[in-house]
Amino acid sequence: MEILIWLGQFLIRMANFWMEHLIFINIILSIVIVFFERRDPKTVWTWLLVLYFIPILGIFLYFIIGYDFHKRQMFRTKEIEDAMCSAVRGQEESIFRDEFAPSDPRLRKFSDTVLMNLEAADAVYTADNDVEIYTDGKEKFRALYEEIEKAEKFIHIQYYIIRNDELWKPFEELLARKVKEGVEVRILYDSMGCRSMKHSDWRRIRSLGIHVGEFFPAILGSLQLRVNYRNHRKIVVIDGKTAFVGGFNIGREYIGLSPKFGYWRDTHLRIRGSAVLALHIRFILDWNYATKQNLFARDSYFTYRPEEKPGSEAIQIISSGPDSKWQNIRNVYLKMISKARKSIYIQTPYFIPDNAVLDALRIAAMSGVDVRVMIPCKPDHPFVYWATYSYIGDLLAAGVKCYTYDNGFLHAKGMVVDGLVSCYGTANMDIRSFKLNFEVNAVIYSIRIARRMEEIFREDLKVCTQVTEYLYGKRSCLVRIKEQFSRLFSPVL
C-alpha cells in the first residue's frame, strides 16, 4: 500500500514539474529545432505548431518520432573505407581525364552523373553485370528460391517486412535445409516493419541455426521510439555471386493473396556481376551496426571472382539514409531529370517530393520533355495517399501526364530517362525515403534495361486511368482538406 501511495505522489510531482516548466521546455526544444537541426523549413514550422498547440503531447511526439539522426555516421568501417576510396578515386581520375568509355556512346552524357555518385556516395561504377527484371511476386520468389537452392557458402537476407504467413513458411523451410547443408544464413530485419512477427517466431528461426539481426529494436517489448529512421532496404546476396534488390518484401500481399490490395505490381532486380559486391558491402555495414559484429574480418565473403563477365550492364549502387552527408538517391533523381531531353517515366507508390524535385519535373515538362508519373489507385496508407494525390495536382498544370494504376496495387519504385538510364530499388519518390529511411537503389546505365523499363511502363498504362485537370478539379471540399492536412504533416511523420 505504501508503495502505491509513494508511486502516486511521485507521479503527481512529475506532472507538477512538467506543468511548471512546460513553457521553458518548449522554448528549449524550439531553439534546438530552429538553430541546431538542419531541417526543411516546412518540417520546422510543423514541429513548432505541434509544440505550441499540443505542448505536453507534442514534447513526447518529438522525442519519439522527431529526433533528427541526420549526419550521424552510423556505418563507418575503416577496413572497407580504404579499399572503396582507392577504387572511387581511380574512377574519378579516369572521368577527369576524359577516359570514361561506356558501352554505348549515347551514355557518355551521363559521365557527370557517374562522377557525382562517385564523389557524393562512393558508388563504384561496374560494367560487367547481368540484370533480370521481375514485376510479379510469384516470379520473383521463384527465381529467389532457385538461387538459394544453388547456394554453397552463405545466404544474406535483409527485408523491411517479413510476415509469418504462407509465403514465409516454405522460405523458412528452405533456409533451414540450407543450414543443414553447411550454408551460413543471416537474416536482418527492421524492428518496425516486422512488428507483426513474435519473439517466439525469431526464437524458432534462431533455433534452426539461422543468424538473426534486428535493426533499431523496440524497447520494453514493443515500444518503438524510432518511428522514423527505418531500414527500408531489401537485399539478398547469395555466395557473393547473385544479389536481389527492389520493392518486394516477404508477405502474402506481395504475391497477390491479399483481398485488400489484389494484384501486387512491383519491380525487383536480380543482379550478377561486380555490383553484387556493392550490395553485399551494404548488407554487411547494416549487419555490423545492428549486431555489433564485424563481418569484414571474414575474407571468405570477398574472395569470389567470376571467371568471365556475367553481362555488360553498367551499375552504380546508391545508398542513402539519415546518416548520409547528402541525399544521394534524391540527388540521382534530380540529376537524371536535368539530363532528360525526351522522356521521364516515374512509378512510385508514394509521391511526396521536395520543392527541388517538384520544380525539376515541372521545368522538364514545360521544356518539352514527356514526363509521366504513375501512382496507385488505392492507398495502403491513406494519410500518405492523400498527400500523394495533392502533389500530383501540382504537376498537371505544367503538362506532366499523371496516371493511377487500376489493376491492384502499384509498389514499383523507380525512374527511366530517355530510354538510356534507369534507377530502381527500395526508395519511394518521397521525402521520407530521401531523408528519413535507409534505402538502396541501382542506377543502371544500359539502353537494353532502360528500354525494357519503358516497355513495362507502357504495358502498365493499359490498366491505368489518366488524371486530368478536369477530374482533379472536381474533388470535393472534404477531399481537398484531407489532401492539404496530409501534405502538411507527411514530411514529419
BATOR-401272 format. One line per field, with one value per residue (C-alpha): x, y, z; chain; residue in one letter. Coordinates in Angstrom, 1 decimal. Layout:
x <- (X; ...) $
y <- (Y; ...) $
z <- (Z; ...) $
mol <- (A; ...) $
type <- (A; ...) $
% end
This chain:
x <- (0.0; 2.8; 4.5; 1.2; 1.0; 4.6; 4.1; 1.1; 2.9; 5.9; 3.6; 1.9; 5.3; 6.4; 3.2; 3.6; 7.2; 6.2; 3.4; 5.6; 8.4; 6.3; 7.0; 10.7; 10.9; 9.0; 11.3; 14.4; 13.0; 12.1; 15.6; 17.0; 14.7; 15.3; 19.0; 20.7; 18.9; 19.2; 15.6; 13.3; 11.5; 8.1; 9.2; 10.4; 7.2; 5.1; 7.0; 6.7; 3.0; 2.8; 4.8; 2.6; -0.9; -0.4; 2.6; 2.6; 1.8; 3.9; 7.0; 6.6; 5.9; 9.1; 11.2; 9.5; 9.3; 11.0; 14.6; 17.0; 19.7; 20.8; 24.6; 25.2; 27.8; 26.4; 28.2; 31.8; 34.1; 37.8; 38.6; 36.2; 36.6; 40.3; 39.6; 36.5; 38.2; 41.0; 38.6; 36.5; 39.4; 40.8; 37.4; 37.1; 40.5; 39.5; 36.5; 38.5; 41.0; 38.0; 38.7; 35.2; 34.1; 30.6; 29.4; 27.3; 28.4; 24.9; 25.6; 28.6; 26.4; 25.8; 29.5; 28.8; 26.1; 28.7; 31.1; 28.5; 27.8; 31.4; 32.2; 29.0; 28.1; 31.4; 29.4; 31.9; 31.0; 30.9; 30.3; 30.2; 26.7; 23.7; 20.3; 17.0; 13.7; 10.8; 7.4; 5.4; 5.9; 5.5; 8.1; 10.5; 10.3; 10.5; 13.8; 15.0; 14.3; 16.2; 19.2; 19.0; 18.9; 22.2; 23.9; 27.1; 28.6; 26.3; 22.9; 22.5; 18.9; 17.6; 14.0; 11.9; 8.8; 8.7; 5.3; 4.9; 2.4; 2.1; 4.9; 7.4; 6.8; 8.3; 11.0; 11.9; 12.0; 14.3; 16.7; 16.7; 17.6; 20.5; 21.8; 21.9; 23.9; 26.5; 25.5; 25.6; 22.3; 21.8; 18.5; 18.5; 15.1; 13.7; 12.0; 9.2; 8.5; 8.5; 6.4; 3.8; 6.5; 6.5; 9.6; 8.8; 9.0; 12.5; 13.5; 12.3; 14.2; 17.4; 16.9; 17.3; 20.8; 19.9; 21.7; 19.2; 19.9; 17.4; 17.7; 16.7; 15.0; 12.0; 12.3; 10.2; 9.0; 7.2; 7.7; 9.1; 11.0; 12.2; 9.0; 11.1; 14.6; 13.6; 15.8; 13.7; 16.3; 15.5; 18.7; 19.6; 23.1; 24.0; 27.6; 28.7; 27.6; 24.0; 22.0; 18.4; 17.2; 13.9; 10.4; 9.1; 9.0; 8.0; 4.3; 1.2; 0.2; 3.4; 2.2; -1.3; -3.0; -4.4; -8.1; -7.4; -4.8; -5.4; -2.6; 0.7; 2.7; 6.3; 9.8; 12.7; 16.1; 18.4; 22.0; 25.0; 28.5; 30.7; 27.7; 26.9; 29.9; 28.5; 25.2; 27.0; 29.0; 25.7; 24.3; 27.4; 27.5; 23.9; 24.5; 27.6; 25.8; 22.7; 24.7; 28.0; 29.8; 32.4; 31.8; 34.5; 37.1; 35.9; 37.9; 35.8; 32.9; 35.0; 37.0; 34.6; 35.8; 33.7; 35.7; 34.1; 31.8; 28.2; 26.9; 27.6; 25.2; 26.9; 25.6; 26.3; 24.7; 23.5; 22.7; 21.2; 19.9; 19.7; 23.4; 24.4; 26.1; 23.9; 20.5; 22.2; 19.1; 17.2; 20.2; 20.5; 16.8; 17.4; 20.5; 18.7; 15.7; 18.1; 19.7; 16.4; 15.7; 12.9; 11.2; 10.9; 8.8; 8.3; 6.5; 6.1; 3.5; 4.1; 4.8; 5.7; 8.7; 10.5; 10.3; 13.6; 12.2; 8.8; 10.3; 12.6; 9.8; 7.7; 10.6; 11.3; 7.6; 7.5; 10.7; 9.0; 10.1; 7.4; 7.1; 4.8; 4.1; 2.2; 0.8; -1.6; -5.4; -5.8; -3.9; -2.1; -1.5; -4.5; -2.6; 0.2; -2.1; -4.0; -0.7; 0.5; -2.7; -2.2; 1.3; 0.1; -2.2; 0.9; 2.2; -0.8; -0.7; 2.9; 1.9; 3.0; 0.9; -0.3; -1.9; -3.4; -2.7; -6.1; -5.0; -4.3; -1.6; 1.4; 4.5; 7.2; 9.9; 12.0; 12.5; 13.8; 15.1; 15.3; 15.4; 19.1; 19.4; 17.2; 17.2; 15.2; 15.4; 13.8; 13.3; 10.0; 9.7; 9.1; 10.8; 10.7; 12.7; 15.0; 15.9; 14.5; 14.7; 17.8; 17.4; 19.4; 18.9; 20.7; 21.5; 21.7; 23.5; 22.0; 19.9; 18.6; 17.4; 16.1; 14.0; 12.7; 11.6; 9.9; 8.1; 6.9; 5.6; 3.7; 2.2; 1.0; -0.6; -3.2; -4.6; -4.3; -6.6; -5.2; -5.7; -6.7; -7.0; -10.8; -11.1; -8.6; -10.6; -13.9; -12.6; -14.9; -14.1; -13.6; -11.1; -9.1; -8.9; -7.7; -5.0; -3.7; -3.7; -1.8; 0.6; 1.4; 2.3; 3.6; 7.2; 7.3; 5.5) $
y <- (0.0; 2.4; 1.7; 2.7; 5.9; 6.7; 6.0; 8.2; 11.1; 10.6; 10.8; 14.0; 15.6; 14.7; 16.1; 19.3; 19.6; 19.3; 21.8; 24.3; 24.0; 23.5; 26.8; 26.6; 23.1; 24.2; 27.2; 24.9; 22.4; 25.2; 26.6; 23.2; 22.6; 26.0; 26.5; 23.2; 20.7; 21.2; 20.5; 21.5; 24.8; 23.1; 20.5; 23.1; 25.0; 21.8; 20.9; 24.4; 24.3; 20.9; 22.1; 25.3; 23.8; 20.4; 21.2; 18.1; 15.5; 17.4; 17.1; 13.3; 13.1; 15.0; 12.6; 9.6; 10.5; 13.9; 13.5; 14.0; 11.4; 13.3; 13.4; 10.8; 8.4; 5.0; 2.7; 3.9; 1.0; 1.6; -1.7; -1.1; 2.7; 2.5; 0.0; 1.8; 5.2; 3.8; 2.4; 5.6; 8.0; 5.9; 6.1; 9.8; 10.4; 8.5; 10.7; 13.9; 12.6; 12.1; 8.3; 7.3; 4.9; 3.4; 0.5; 2.9; 6.4; 7.7; 7.1; 9.4; 12.4; 10.7; 10.8; 13.7; 11.6; 8.8; 11.3; 12.8; 9.3; 8.6; 11.8; 12.0; 8.4; 6.5; 4.4; 2.4; 2.0; -1.6; -2.6; -6.4; -7.0; -9.1; -7.7; -9.5; -7.6; -9.1; -7.3; -10.2; -11.5; -15.2; -15.0; -13.0; -15.5; -18.5; -17.0; -16.3; -19.9; -21.2; -19.2; -20.1; -23.8; -23.3; -21.6; -23.3; -20.8; -18.1; -16.5; -13.0; -11.7; -8.2; -7.2; -4.3; -6.5; -10.2; -11.8; -15.3; -16.5; -18.8; -17.1; -17.2; -20.8; -22.5; -19.9; -20.7; -24.5; -23.9; -21.8; -24.5; -27.1; -25.0; -24.6; -28.4; -28.5; -26.2; -22.9; -19.8; -18.0; -14.5; -12.5; -8.8; -7.3; -3.9; -3.9; -1.6; -3.3; -6.7; -5.8; -8.5; -11.2; -12.5; -13.0; -16.7; -16.7; -15.3; -17.8; -20.6; -19.2; -18.9; -22.5; -23.6; -22.3; -19.1; -15.9; -13.1; -9.3; -6.6; -3.1; -0.3; -2.8; -1.8; -1.3; -2.8; -5.5; -3.4; 0.3; 1.9; 5.2; 5.5; 5.6; 7.4; 6.3; 2.8; 0.4; 0.1; -1.9; -5.2; -7.1; -10.7; -11.8; -15.4; -16.6; -13.2; -14.2; -13.2; -10.4; -9.3; -5.7; -3.9; -3.4; -6.8; -7.7; -11.1; -11.4; -12.8; -9.5; -9.4; -12.5; -11.2; -13.1; -10.0; -9.2; -5.6; -5.0; -7.7; -8.0; -6.6; -4.8; -4.2; -4.1; -6.2; -6.8; -9.9; -8.8; -10.9; -9.3; -6.9; -4.8; -7.7; -6.8; -3.3; -4.7; -7.2; -4.4; -2.5; -5.5; -6.1; -2.5; -2.7; -6.1; -4.9; -1.9; -3.9; -6.9; -5.2; -7.9; -7.3; -9.5; -7.6; -9.6; -12.7; -12.8; -15.7; -13.2; -11.3; -13.9; -14.6; -13.5; -14.6; -16.5; -14.4; -11.3; -12.3; -9.4; -5.9; -3.7; -0.8; -0.2; 2.1; 1.0; 4.1; 4.1; 6.9; 7.5; 9.9; 9.3; 10.2; 13.6; 14.1; 12.9; 10.5; 8.9; 12.1; 13.8; 11.0; 11.6; 15.3; 14.8; 12.3; 14.7; 17.5; 15.3; 14.3; 15.5; 13.2; 11.3; 10.8; 7.8; 7.5; 4.8; 5.2; 4.2; 7.5; 10.8; 13.4; 15.2; 18.2; 21.5; 20.8; 17.6; 19.1; 22.1; 19.9; 17.8; 20.9; 22.6; 19.4; 19.1; 22.8; 22.3; 19.7; 16.5; 13.8; 13.5; 10.7; 9.8; 6.6; 6.1; 3.5; 4.0; 2.8; 3.5; 1.2; 4.2; 6.7; 9.6; 9.3; 8.6; 11.9; 13.8; 11.9; 12.9; 16.5; 16.7; 15.1; 18.1; 20.4; 18.7; 18.8; 22.5; 22.1; 19.4; 16.4; 13.3; 11.5; 8.1; 5.9; 2.1; 0.3; -3.4; -3.8; -2.0; -0.3; -0.6; -0.2; 2.4; 4.0; 6.2; 5.8; 8.7; 9.0; 5.2; 5.3; 5.2; 3.9; 3.9; 1.3; -0.1; 0.4; 4.2; 5.9; 9.3; 11.0; 12.9; 10.0; 7.8; 10.7; 11.8; 9.6; 5.9; 3.8; 3.0; 1.5; 1.9; 0.7; 3.2; 1.2; 2.7; 0.3; 1.0; -2.6; -2.3; 1.3; 0.4; -2.7; -0.5; 1.8; -1.1; -2.3; 1.3; 1.4; -2.0; -0.8; 2.2; -0.2; -0.7; 2.9; 5.9; 9.3; 12.1; 15.2; 18.8; 18.5; 15.3; 16.7; 19.9; 18.0; 16.9; 17.7; 20.2; 17.4; 15.7; 18.9; 19.4; 15.8; 16.4; 19.6; 18.2; 15.1; 17.3; 19.4; 16.5; 13.8; 15.0; 14.9; 11.6) $
z <- (0.0; 0.9; -2.5; -4.3; -2.2; -3.0; -6.7; -6.7; -5.0; -7.4; -10.5; -9.1; -8.5; -12.0; -13.5; -11.5; -12.7; -16.3; -15.9; -14.1; -16.7; -19.8; -21.4; -20.7; -22.2; -25.3; -25.7; -25.4; -28.0; -30.3; -30.2; -30.9; -33.8; -35.4; -34.8; -34.3; -36.6; -40.4; -41.4; -44.2; -43.3; -43.6; -41.1; -38.7; -38.8; -38.4; -35.2; -33.8; -34.4; -32.7; -29.7; -29.4; -29.8; -28.0; -25.7; -23.5; -26.1; -28.6; -26.5; -26.3; -30.0; -30.7; -28.7; -30.2; -33.9; -34.3; -33.1; -36.0; -36.7; -39.7; -40.2; -37.6; -39.1; -38.1; -40.5; -40.7; -41.1; -41.6; -43.3; -46.2; -46.5; -47.6; -50.4; -51.5; -51.6; -53.7; -56.3; -56.3; -56.7; -59.6; -61.4; -60.7; -62.3; -65.4; -65.9; -65.3; -68.0; -70.3; -70.4; -69.4; -72.1; -71.7; -73.8; -75.9; -76.9; -76.2; -72.5; -72.4; -71.5; -68.1; -67.2; -64.8; -63.2; -62.6; -61.2; -58.8; -57.5; -57.1; -55.1; -53.1; -52.5; -53.0; -55.6; -57.6; -61.3; -62.6; -66.2; -66.2; -64.8; -65.9; -64.8; -64.8; -64.0; -62.1; -61.8; -60.4; -56.9; -57.7; -60.5; -58.2; -55.3; -57.7; -59.0; -55.5; -54.3; -57.3; -56.5; -52.8; -53.8; -55.5; -52.5; -51.3; -48.8; -47.5; -47.9; -46.6; -46.4; -45.5; -45.6; -44.2; -43.8; -43.0; -42.2; -40.7; -43.3; -46.2; -48.2; -45.3; -44.2; -47.3; -47.3; -43.7; -44.5; -47.5; -45.4; -42.6; -45.2; -46.5; -42.9; -42.6; -45.8; -44.2; -45.7; -43.4; -43.4; -41.9; -41.7; -40.9; -40.3; -39.4; -36.0; -37.0; -40.4; -38.8; -35.7; -36.6; -36.0; -32.5; -30.3; -30.4; -34.2; -34.1; -31.3; -33.6; -36.6; -34.5; -33.2; -36.9; -36.9; -38.8; -37.5; -36.9; -36.6; -35.6; -36.8; -34.3; -31.9; -29.8; -26.1; -23.4; -25.8; -28.5; -27.8; -30.9; -30.1; -33.7; -35.8; -38.3; -39.5; -40.6; -42.6; -45.7; -47.7; -49.3; -50.2; -50.7; -51.5; -52.3; -52.3; -53.5; -57.0; -57.2; -55.5; -55.4; -54.7; -55.2; -53.8; -52.8; -49.1; -47.7; -47.1; -48.7; -50.2; -52.3; -54.2; -54.7; -51.9; -50.0; -50.9; -49.8; -52.5; -55.1; -57.7; -56.4; -59.1; -58.1; -59.5; -58.3; -59.9; -59.9; -60.4; -61.3; -61.6; -59.7; -58.5; -56.2; -54.1; -53.5; -52.4; -50.1; -48.5; -47.9; -46.2; -44.1; -43.0; -41.8; -40.2; -38.3; -36.9; -35.8; -34.3; -33.2; -35.2; -37.9; -41.0; -42.9; -40.9; -42.9; -46.1; -47.4; -48.1; -50.6; -52.5; -55.3; -58.7; -61.8; -64.5; -67.1; -67.3; -66.4; -68.6; -70.0; -67.9; -66.0; -62.5; -59.5; -56.2; -54.3; -50.6; -48.6; -45.1; -42.3; -41.6; -45.1; -45.8; -48.9; -50.0; -52.5; -54.1; -54.3; -55.9; -58.5; -59.4; -59.7; -61.9; -64.2; -64.6; -65.5; -68.2; -69.8; -73.3; -74.5; -71.7; -67.9; -66.7; -62.9; -60.9; -57.2; -54.6; -52.7; -54.4; -51.8; -53.4; -52.0; -53.9; -55.8; -57.4; -57.9; -59.7; -61.8; -63.1; -63.9; -65.7; -67.7; -68.8; -69.8; -71.8; -74.0; -72.2; -72.0; -68.2; -66.9; -63.3; -62.3; -58.7; -57.2; -57.4; -53.8; -50.6; -48.3; -46.0; -46.5; -44.9; -47.4; -50.3; -49.9; -49.8; -52.9; -54.8; -53.7; -55.2; -58.4; -58.8; -58.8; -61.9; -64.1; -64.9; -66.1; -68.7; -66.7; -67.6; -64.4; -64.1; -61.5; -61.7; -61.6; -61.7; -57.9; -56.0; -57.6; -55.4; -58.1; -57.2; -60.0; -62.9; -66.5; -68.6; -72.4; -72.8; -71.7; -67.9; -65.2; -61.4; -59.4; -55.9; -52.5; -52.4; -53.0; -54.6; -51.3; -48.6; -46.2; -48.5; -49.4; -45.9; -43.1; -44.3; -45.0; -48.7; -51.6; -55.4; -58.5; -61.2; -64.4; -67.4; -70.0; -73.1; -73.0; -69.5; -69.9; -72.9; -71.2; -68.3; -70.7; -72.3; -68.9; -68.1; -71.4; -70.7; -67.3; -69.0; -70.5; -67.0; -65.8; -65.7; -66.7; -64.1; -66.0; -64.7; -65.1; -63.0; -60.4; -60.2; -59.4; -55.9; -53.1; -50.4; -47.8; -50.1; -50.5; -46.8; -46.4; -49.0; -47.5; -44.0; -45.1; -47.1; -44.1; -41.8; -44.1; -44.3; -40.5; -39.9) $
mol <- (A; A; A; A; A; A; A; A; A; A; A; A; A; A; A; A; A; A; A; A; A; A; A; A; A; A; A; A; A; A; A; A; A; A; A; A; A; A; A; A; A; A; A; A; A; A; A; A; A; A; A; A; A; A; A; A; A; A; A; A; A; A; A; A; A; A; A; A; A; A; A; A; A; A; A; A; A; A; A; A; A; A; A; A; A; A; A; A; A; A; A; A; A; A; A; A; A; A; A; A; A; A; A; A; A; A; A; A; A; A; A; A; A; A; A; A; A; A; A; A; A; A; A; A; A; A; A; A; A; A; A; A; A; A; A; A; A; A; A; A; A; A; A; A; A; A; A; A; A; A; A; A; A; A; A; A; A; A; A; A; A; A; A; A; A; A; A; A; A; A; A; A; A; A; A; A; A; A; A; A; A; A; A; A; A; A; A; A; A; A; A; A; A; A; A; A; A; A; A; A; A; A; A; A; A; A; A; A; A; A; A; A; A; A; A; A; A; A; A; A; A; A; A; A; A; A; A; A; A; A; A; A; A; A; A; A; A; A; A; A; A; A; A; A; A; A; A; A; A; A; A; A; A; A; A; A; A; A; A; A; A; A; A; A; A; A; A; A; A; A; A; A; A; A; A; A; A; A; A; A; A; A; A; A; A; A; A; A; A; A; A; A; A; A; A; A; A; A; A; A; A; A; A; A; A; A; A; A; A; A; A; A; A; A; A; A; A; A; A; A; A; A; A; A; A; A; A; A; A; A; A; A; A; A; A; A; A; A; A; A; A; A; A; A; A; A; A; A; A; A; A; A; A; A; A; A; A; A; A; A; A; A; A; A; A; A; A; A; A; A; A; A; A; A; A; A; A; A; A; A; A; A; A; A; A; A; A; A; A; A; A; A; A; A; A; A; A; A; A; A; A; A; A; A; A; A; A; A; A; A; A; A; A; A; A; A; A; A; A; A; A; A; A; A; A; A; A; A; A; A; A; A; A; A; A; A; A; A; A; A; A; A; A; A; A; A; A; A; A; A; A; A; A; A; A; A; A; A; A; A; A; A; A; A; A; A; A; A; A; A; A; A; A; A; A; A; A; A; A; A; A; A; A; A; A; A; A; A; A; A; A; A; A) $
type <- (M; E; I; L; I; W; L; G; Q; F; L; I; R; M; A; N; F; W; M; E; H; L; I; F; I; N; I; I; L; S; I; V; I; V; F; F; E; R; R; D; P; K; T; V; W; T; W; L; L; V; L; Y; F; I; P; I; L; G; I; F; L; Y; F; I; I; G; Y; D; F; H; K; R; Q; M; F; R; T; K; E; I; E; D; A; M; C; S; A; V; R; G; Q; E; E; S; I; F; R; D; E; F; A; P; S; D; P; R; L; R; K; F; S; D; T; V; L; M; N; L; E; A; A; D; A; V; Y; T; A; D; N; D; V; E; I; Y; T; D; G; K; E; K; F; R; A; L; Y; E; E; I; E; K; A; E; K; F; I; H; I; Q; Y; Y; I; I; R; N; D; E; L; W; K; P; F; E; E; L; L; A; R; K; V; K; E; G; V; E; V; R; I; L; Y; D; S; M; G; C; R; S; M; K; H; S; D; W; R; R; I; R; S; L; G; I; H; V; G; E; F; F; P; A; I; L; G; S; L; Q; L; R; V; N; Y; R; N; H; R; K; I; V; V; I; D; G; K; T; A; F; V; G; G; F; N; I; G; R; E; Y; I; G; L; S; P; K; F; G; Y; W; R; D; T; H; L; R; I; R; G; S; A; V; L; A; L; H; I; R; F; I; L; D; W; N; Y; A; T; K; Q; N; L; F; A; R; D; S; Y; F; T; Y; R; P; E; E; K; P; G; S; E; A; I; Q; I; I; S; S; G; P; D; S; K; W; Q; N; I; R; N; V; Y; L; K; M; I; S; K; A; R; K; S; I; Y; I; Q; T; P; Y; F; I; P; D; N; A; V; L; D; A; L; R; I; A; A; M; S; G; V; D; V; R; V; M; I; P; C; K; P; D; H; P; F; V; Y; W; A; T; Y; S; Y; I; G; D; L; L; A; A; G; V; K; C; Y; T; Y; D; N; G; F; L; H; A; K; G; M; V; V; D; G; L; V; S; C; Y; G; T; A; N; M; D; I; R; S; F; K; L; N; F; E; V; N; A; V; I; Y; S; I; R; I; A; R; R; M; E; E; I; F; R; E; D; L; K; V; C; T; Q; V; T; E; Y; L; Y; G; K; R; S; C; L; V; R; I; K; E; Q; F; S; R; L; F; S; P; V; L) $
% end
